[in-house]
Amino acid sequence: MSVQNIVHCYEGRTALNGVSFEVRPAELFGLLGPNGSGKTTLFRILSTLMIPTAGRATIVGFDAAKDPDGLRRQIGVVFQAQSIDAKLTAYENLWHQGHLYGQRGPVLKTRIKEILGRVGLADRSKERVETFSGGMQRRIELAKGLLHHPSVLLLDEPTTGLDPGARRDVWQYLQLLRNQEHVSVIVTTHLMEEAERCDRLAILNEGKLVALGAPTELKREIGGDVILLEARDPESLADRIRVRFNVEVAVLNNKIRLERENGHRFITDVVEA
């Protein structure tokens, strides 16, 4: 998958400003950033729900703007909002999903059985989804996204609303499915603990790509803890921190951001000062 100089504007506001990167085959790739960073806009462009103002996004040679129908056959999409029918069984949900992609008969039955086994729900196929836990329902969403053998699986904040145990399970299944189905998995998240599970990360802020690389590489480049502070007057507090501690400070999205070794000790020093 290739993203080349993507720009997108909303009524004069630039949501994405020249974003470029590539995703490798069978790679678990994370889009990380705070609210308003542009990651949701980029997700919508990649899933063909929006056309960029400028630039190109291609998957297996299909252009998101010029050939959205062809591209849709190459992707599976799991949205943040639930798309399964809770009154239907797990099998029925996948049966209807298969029909949307032209799958029928024994081939579809075999694929449903296979993919339910992949997500660990083969023995629950005849049960209504409304009886499932939140984590199990997300696994059905994953199964729907993978049913038609996509080249790329796109997931928007896939663990929203789940407890820590269910979040961990979802990520274990993502890694397992990436290895078994050999698809590229692209995940949007704002949680650093989840981002660290990715092979590589693209970090967005205010519509720009500010960092790209493996989590370990990005940590090395930072060389310490990243501290975010909220305040009624962030600019004033940032100036005071610069003067008092002689450190570089930035204000992003009304939050104070700085890098410091032993961040927990530095926060204590700031409070005491």
MARSE-925089 format. One line per 10 residues: number of its first residue (from 1); their letters; for each residue x, y, z of C-alpha. Coordinates in steps of 0.02 Angstrom, whole numbers, always signed. Layout:
<rs>
NUM> a> X:Y:Z ~ ...
</rs>
This chain:
<rs>
1> msvqnivhcy> +0:+0:+0 ~ +63:+172:-46 ~ +10:+344:+18 ~ +86:+484:-85 ~ +76:+666:-31 ~ -105:+658:+29 ~ -187:+826:+61 ~ -366:+850:+121 ~ -455:+1012:+163 ~ -621:+1045:+249
11> egrtalngvs> -694:+1217:+209 ~ -525:+1302:+216 ~ -454:+1195:+357 ~ -313:+1075:+311 ~ -343:+906:+394 ~ -200:+818:+304 ~ -48:+908:+236 ~ +68:+809:+122 ~ +64:+639:+210 ~ +168:+501:+127
21> fevrpaelfg> +216:+325:+180 ~ +209:+143:+122 ~ +144:-12:+209 ~ +235:-176:+178 ~ +152:-344:+144 ~ +96:-435:+303 ~ +144:-286:+410 ~ +53:-228:+568 ~ +55:-40:+542 ~ -10:+90:+665
31> llgpngsgkt> -80:+264:+636 ~ -52:+356:+800 ~ -106:+530:+847 ~ -218:+634:+960 ~ -394:+689:+915 ~ -385:+810:+770 ~ -219:+741:+707 ~ -293:+684:+541 ~ -287:+496:+567 ~ -477:+474:+552
41> tlfrilstlm> -479:+576:+391 ~ -338:+468:+322 ~ -432:+310:+373 ~ -586:+369:+278 ~ -482:+404:+123 ~ -400:+232:+129 ~ -570:+149:+151 ~ -638:+246:-1 ~ -765:+346:+102 ~ -681:+510:+54
51> iptagrativ> -582:+575:-95 ~ -423:+671:-52 ~ -404:+851:-108 ~ -234:+804:-181 ~ -114:+657:-182 ~ -138:+471:-210 ~ -176:+318:-106 ~ -156:+149:-191 ~ -178:-31:-133 ~ -116:-172:-244
61> gfdaakdpdg> -115:-48:-388 ~ -295:+13:-363 ~ -315:+200:-339 ~ -433:+252:-198 ~ -500:+400:-298 ~ -497:+332:-476 ~ -551:+151:-446 ~ -638:+140:-276 ~ -737:-15:-325 ~ -580:-110:-371
71> lrrqigvvfq> -493:-53:-212 ~ -640:-105:-101 ~ -619:-284:-160 ~ -441:-278:-93 ~ -480:-212:+82 ~ -573:-267:+237 ~ -635:-128:+350 ~ -678:-136:+536 ~ -754:+28:+594 ~ -754:+94:+771
81> aqsidaklta> -945:+85:+775 ~ -1018:-91:+778 ~ -1081:-156:+610 ~ -1140:-330:+658 ~ -1323:-377:+684 ~ -1339:-430:+866 ~ -1501:-526:+833 ~ -1416:-641:+709 ~ -1296:-782:+747 ~ -1111:-769:+712
91> yenlwhqghl> -1133:-882:+560 ~ -1280:-780:+492 ~ -1183:-617:+507 ~ -1042:-690:+404 ~ -1162:-771:+280 ~ -1239:-602:+238 ~ -1068:-521:+230 ~ -1010:-653:+106 ~ -1159:-619:-7 ~ -1109:-435:-17
101> ygqrgpvlkt> -945:-492:-97 ~ -1027:-618:-214 ~ -979:-771:-112 ~ -1103:-916:-117 ~ -1133:-1099:-78 ~ -1002:-1224:-18 ~ -857:-1103:-45 ~ -936:-976:+73 ~ -982:-1109:+201 ~ -803:-1172:+203
111> rikeilgrvg> -733:-996:+220 ~ -851:-953:+364 ~ -798:-1110:+458 ~ -615:-1069:+425 ~ -623:-887:+480 ~ -725:-925:+637 ~ -589:-1047:+683 ~ -459:-911:+653 ~ -544:-796:+780 ~ -576:-935:+906
121> ladrskerve> -766:-941:+889 ~ -797:-1099:+788 ~ -894:-1176:+932 ~ -1006:-1021:+950 ~ -1060:-1005:+768 ~ -1244:-1043:+799 ~ -1264:-924:+946 ~ -1338:-750:+934 ~ -1208:-613:+937 ~ -1306:-519:+1072
131> tfsggmqrri> -1253:-654:+1195 ~ -1067:-622:+1160 ~ -950:-516:+1264 ~ -881:-354:+1190 ~ -717:-438:+1147 ~ -804:-582:+1059 ~ -909:-461:+958 ~ -752:-372:+900 ~ -685:-540:+842 ~ -841:-562:+735
141> elakgllhhp> -806:-390:+662 ~ -629:-449:+621 ~ -699:-606:+541 ~ -816:-501:+432 ~ -671:-394:+375 ~ -566:-545:+328 ~ -701:-654:+250 ~ -666:-607:+68 ~ -476:-631:+77 ~ -425:-447:+74
151> svllldeptt> -246:-391:+45 ~ -262:-255:+178 ~ -365:-248:+339 ~ -408:-74:+404 ~ -463:-51:+585 ~ -520:+111:+666 ~ -488:+112:+855 ~ -533:-75:+866 ~ -524:-87:+1056 ~ -633:+64:+1100
161> gldpgarrdv> -746:+23:+1247 ~ -662:-142:+1289 ~ -587:-188:+1457 ~ -397:-217:+1467 ~ -413:-406:+1451 ~ -523:-393:+1296 ~ -405:-263:+1220 ~ -259:-381:+1245 ~ -356:-524:+1164 ~ -401:-418:+1011
171> wqylqllrnq> -218:-375:+984 ~ -165:-556:+1003 ~ -292:-603:+869 ~ -233:-462:+755 ~ -55:-527:+764 ~ -114:-706:+738 ~ -224:-660:+590 ~ -85:-556:+512 ~ +28:-709:+520 ~ -103:-836:+462
181> ehvsvivtth> -196:-734:+330 ~ -37:-641:+273 ~ -128:-475:+259 ~ -64:-301:+297 ~ -154:-235:+451 ~ -175:-46:+474 ~ -239:+12:+643 ~ -283:+187:+704 ~ -256:+215:+890 ~ -220:+352:+1016
191> lmeeaercdr> -152:+230:+1146 ~ +38:+213:+1156 ~ +27:+42:+1238 ~ -65:-21:+1083 ~ +49:+70:+962 ~ +198:-23:+1036 ~ +123:-187:+971 ~ +140:-129:+790 ~ +286:-169:+675 ~ +295:+14:+624
201> lailnegklv> +206:+176:+666 ~ +157:+333:+574 ~ +131:+472:+700 ~ +18:+614:+644 ~ -4:+785:+723 ~ -107:+929:+655 ~ -120:+843:+486 ~ +66:+812:+463 ~ +171:+654:+473 ~ +292:+694:+614
211> algaptelkr> +374:+523:+638 ~ +384:+355:+549 ~ +471:+196:+607 ~ +472:+48:+723 ~ +418:+85:+903 ~ +591:+42:+970 ~ +674:+160:+844 ~ +556:+302:+886 ~ +587:+278:+1072 ~ +775:+286:+1042
221> eiggdville> +757:+447:+944 ~ +658:+526:+1084 ~ +786:+471:+1213 ~ +670:+492:+1361 ~ +489:+507:+1417 ~ +363:+614:+1324 ~ +264:+719:+1447 ~ +96:+800:+1406 ~ +26:+930:+1526 ~ -144:+1015:+1524
231> ardpesladr> -168:+1190:+1594 ~ -292:+1334:+1587 ~ -157:+1441:+1505 ~ -34:+1321:+1421 ~ +70:+1457:+1337 ~ +103:+1545:+1503 ~ +145:+1383:+1594 ~ +259:+1329:+1450 ~ +357:+1492:+1466 ~ +377:+1467:+1653
241> irvrfnveva> +439:+1288:+1629 ~ +566:+1346:+1499 ~ +636:+1477:+1616 ~ +632:+1371:+1774 ~ +703:+1208:+1703 ~ +793:+1265:+1544 ~ +708:+1135:+1433 ~ +629:+1138:+1260 ~ +439:+1146:+1271 ~ +305:+1146:+1135
251> vlnnkirler> +119:+1182:+1144 ~ +16:+1064:+1033 ~ -174:+1056:+1034 ~ -177:+1164:+1192 ~ -65:+1040:+1282 ~ +114:+1064:+1340 ~ +233:+934:+1267 ~ +413:+902:+1318 ~ +538:+760:+1322 ~ +632:+717:+1480
261> enghrfitdv> +724:+570:+1556 ~ +643:+507:+1717 ~ +481:+593:+1672 ~ +393:+544:+1833 ~ +523:+637:+1935 ~ +513:+790:+1823 ~ +324:+799:+1845 ~ +350:+800:+2033 ~ +476:+943:+2014 ~ +352:+1043:+1909
271> vea> +213:+1021:+2037 ~ +326:+1071:+2181 ~ +390:+1223:+2085
</rs>
